[in-house]
Amino acid sequence: MIGREDVEIQTFADGSTALEVCLRVLLDTWPDACVEDGETGARYRSTWDVPLGKTTELLVYQDERTAKKWDELGAAPELHDTMVHVLFDPGYVNVVVDDPGSEGMSCLLDAMQNALNQDMFAIRAQSGQVELAA
Amino acid sequence: MSASTLDRLEVSIRDAGEGWLLDYFVPREKALPHIRGVLAAIEREAHEKGVAPFDEEVMLNELERNPHRVRAFFQLLGGTRTPAMLLMAWRVMLGMEVRSAKLSYERAKAFHFEVVLVSPYGDPPEAYSSENVNDLAILRHFGVTQIGGKPIIDGFYPLRTR
């Protein structure tokens, strides 16, 4: 068994937005990723079928084969850095990885932080100030 | 009017916190018909491009599963003029990747915005363009990041309105 570490990233994004931001970053690196709803255990072949509005937790595996290996072996050394666990709580996202200092994970975590800290999530729009064209 | 007799689209817009889309339209009673007209234009655009069908029901069904996407789309309906650009945003929300974006502008002369999307599943690229400067509003909803120092434009997100 290997240990896993929590990395907390602050954000003003709401839950489903924050999960999508993280998911998109992970998909850029793992285009064949297998996504599991951490609350229901449901897995999705097409990552775009994941109902992000109904969960606060995702497990993102490198691919389907890796997900099956995790089922068999758990957090085994050979599965190092092949799954990322993303949990949302209001105000922050907790990203659980094997080694946040490894080159690959460090790059992913930086990208998530960059994406989650976009000003659009923090600046409150003045709703009602937009005029519609008839 | 009781909640049960309210229009589903209107209820969805208000429940999403985007009631301004209706309340600030002049005249107010034409807001929903106007929005439905825009949605119909997007539906026609999707049909002409041969991409996955879009209609009001498809959009509202997504609201329950992924409310942030539809909130962003409601906000876009308020500021974006060209149906092709709205369809482009919808396609990105559902998983298409932004391969390229080009913007050119000359004061009082020309505006051109062009986006090419690619599918993660190998479908042909899709090109969308606009000559209407009001469509610049769409830019504020794009998700951006850097991965390994390289620029990534990905996703459409709602602005905070509550």
Contacts between the chains, C-beta under 8 A, distances in Angstrom:
chain1	res1	chain2	res2	distance
A	12	B	160	6.9
A	13	B	157	7.3
A	14	B	68	6.2
A	16	B	66	6.0
A	16	B	67	6.1
A	16	B	68	4.4
A	16	B	69	8.0
A	17	B	68	4.3
A	17	B	157	5.4
A	17	B	158	7.0
A	20	B	66	7.5
A	20	B	68	6.8
A	20	B	69	7.7
A	20	B	155	6.2
A	20	B	157	7.7
A	21	B	143	6.3
A	21	B	145	7.9
A	21	B	155	6.8
A	21	B	157	7.6
A	24	B	143	6.9
A	24	B	154	4.9
A	24	B	155	5.3
A	25	B	145	6.4
A	25	B	147	6.7
A	27	B	120	7.3
A	28	B	147	5.6
A	28	B	152	6.4
A	28	B	154	7.2
A	29	B	147	7.1
A	31	B	120	6.0
A	46	B	95	7.8
A	47	B	95	7.3
A	48	B	94	5.8
A	48	B	95	3.8
A	51	B	64	7.8
A	51	B	65	4.0
A	51	B	66	6.7
A	52	B	65	7.4
A	52	B	66	5.2
A	52	B	68	7.3
A	53	B	64	6.7
A	53	B	65	5.6
A	53	B	66	5.2
A	53	B	67	4.6
A	53	B	68	7.1
A	54	B	65	6.8
A	107	B	147	6.5
A	107	B	148	5.1
A	108	B	147	7.6
A	110	B	146	7.7
A	111	B	145	5.0
A	111	B	146	6.4
A	111	B	147	4.3
A	111	B	148	7.7
A	111	B	152	7.5
A	112	B	145	7.8
A	114	B	145	4.5
A	114	B	146	5.6
A	115	B	143	6.2
A	115	B	144	7.2
A	115	B	145	3.7
A	118	B	143	6.8
A	118	B	144	6.5
A	118	B	145	7.9
A	118	B	157	7.8
A	120	B	140	6.4
A	120	B	141	7.3
A	120	B	157	6.3
A	120	B	159	5.7
A	120	B	160	7.7
A	121	B	157	7.3
A	121	B	160	6.7
A	122	B	160	7.3
A	123	B	159	7.4
A	123	B	160	6.7
A	124	B	160	4.7
A	124	B	161	7.2
A	125	B	75	7.9
A	125	B	159	4.0
A	125	B	160	6.0
A	125	B	161	5.2
A	127	B	17	7.9
A	127	B	18	7.4
A	127	B	20	4.4
A	127	B	161	4.2
A	127	B	162	7.9
A	128	B	20	4.4
A	128	B	23	7.1
A	128	B	24	5.5
A	130	B	20	7.0
A	130	B	24	6.9
A	130	B	78	4.7
A	130	B	79	5.7
A	131	B	24	6.9
A	132	B	21	7.2
A	132	B	24	6.7
A	132	B	25	4.8
A	132	B	26	8.0
A	132	B	31	7.3
A	132	B	34	7.0
A	132	B	78	5.9
A	133	B	81	6.4
A	133	B	134	7.6
A	134	B	25	7.4
A	134	B	26	7.3
A	134	B	30	6.6
A	134	B	34	6.1
